[in-house]
């Protein structure tokens, strides 16, 4: 058996194995239950999809085709939307300061 795909989770591995089985390529998943053995840290790179040597080339081709049609990963950095938020904050501070100034300067009735 030869590793044809290294998955980040057991779910990903089962999805790839199902894709291969739809094309008539049998295989198995190795390391699926090792993720829980690490404790609080997530185990990475332990889950692999294995196929026989004679099916490796065909499986690799199917996986490459599948990966080529996947959408690109979005940028993990949050967008910088600070300009609008800062403007609202500054306007709120100015309005609040004006109201406090007015309340403290007006004589009590």
C-alpha positions as CSV (number, residue, x, y, z in Angstrom):
1,X,0.0,0.0,0.0
2,X,1.2,3.5,-0.8
3,X,0.0,6.9,0.5
4,X,-1.8,8.8,-2.1
5,X,-3.3,11.6,0.0
6,X,-2.5,13.2,3.3
7,X,-5.7,14.6,4.9
8,X,-6.0,17.2,7.6
9,X,-9.0,15.4,9.1
10,X,-10.7,12.0,9.0
11,X,-13.6,13.6,7.1
12,X,-11.4,14.7,4.3
13,X,-9.8,11.3,4.1
14,X,-13.2,9.6,3.8
15,X,-14.3,12.1,1.1
16,X,-11.2,11.3,-1.0
17,X,-11.5,7.5,-0.4
18,X,-15.2,7.7,-1.5
19,X,-14.1,9.6,-4.6
20,X,-11.5,7.0,-5.5
21,X,-14.0,4.2,-4.8
22,X,-16.5,5.8,-7.2
23,X,-13.8,5.4,-9.9
24,X,-13.2,1.8,-9.0
25,X,-10.0,2.2,-6.9
26,X,-10.2,0.5,-3.6
27,X,-8.2,1.9,-0.7
28,X,-8.1,2.4,3.1
29,X,-7.5,5.1,5.6
30,X,-4.7,4.9,8.1
31,X,-4.2,7.0,11.2
32,X,-7.8,8.2,11.4
33,X,-8.0,7.6,15.2
34,X,-4.6,9.0,16.1
35,X,-5.9,12.6,16.1
36,X,-7.5,12.1,19.5
37,X,-4.3,10.7,21.0
38,X,-2.5,14.0,21.1
39,X,-4.8,15.5,23.7
40,X,-5.3,19.3,23.5
41,X,-3.1,19.6,20.4
42,X,-4.5,18.7,17.0
43,X,-2.6,16.0,15.3
44,X,-1.6,17.0,11.8
45,X,-0.5,14.7,9.0
46,X,-1.4,11.4,10.6
47,X,-4.5,10.7,8.4
48,X,-3.6,9.2,5.1
49,X,-5.4,7.5,2.2
50,X,-3.6,4.4,1.0
51,X,-4.0,2.5,-2.3
52,X,-2.2,-0.4,-3.8
53,X,0.9,0.2,-5.9
54,X,-0.9,-0.7,-9.2
55,X,-3.7,1.8,-8.5
56,X,-1.4,4.7,-7.3
57,X,-1.0,6.4,-10.7
58,X,-4.7,6.4,-11.4
59,X,-5.6,7.5,-7.9
60,X,-3.1,10.4,-8.1
61,X,-4.6,11.5,-11.4
62,X,-8.1,11.5,-9.9
63,X,-7.0,13.5,-6.9
64,X,-5.1,16.0,-9.0
65,X,-8.2,16.6,-11.1
66,X,-10.3,17.0,-8.0
67,X,-7.8,19.5,-6.5
68,X,-7.6,21.5,-9.7
69,X,-11.4,22.3,-9.6
70,X,-11.4,23.3,-5.9
71,X,-11.9,27.0,-5.2
72,X,-8.8,28.9,-4.0
73,X,-8.4,29.3,-0.3
74,X,-9.5,32.7,0.9
75,X,-7.0,34.9,2.6
76,X,-7.1,34.1,6.3
77,X,-6.4,37.7,7.3
78,X,-9.4,39.8,8.2
79,X,-10.1,42.8,6.0
80,X,-9.0,46.1,7.3
81,X,-12.3,47.9,7.9
82,X,-10.8,50.3,10.5
83,X,-11.4,53.5,8.6
84,X,-15.2,53.4,9.0
85,X,-15.0,52.1,12.5
86,X,-12.5,54.7,13.6
87,X,-14.6,57.5,12.1
88,X,-17.7,56.4,14.0
89,X,-15.7,56.0,17.2
90,X,-14.2,59.5,16.9
91,X,-17.6,61.1,16.1
92,X,-19.1,59.3,19.1
93,X,-16.3,60.6,21.4
94,X,-16.8,64.2,20.1
95,X,-20.6,64.1,20.4
96,X,-20.3,62.5,23.9
97,X,-17.7,65.2,25.0
98,X,-20.0,67.9,23.7
99,X,-23.0,66.6,25.6
100,X,-21.0,66.2,28.8
101,X,-19.7,69.7,28.5
102,X,-23.2,71.1,27.9
103,X,-24.6,69.1,30.9
104,X,-21.9,70.4,33.3
105,X,-22.1,74.0,32.2
106,X,-25.9,74.3,32.3
107,X,-27.1,75.4,35.8
108,X,-29.4,73.0,37.6
109,X,-33.0,74.0,37.7
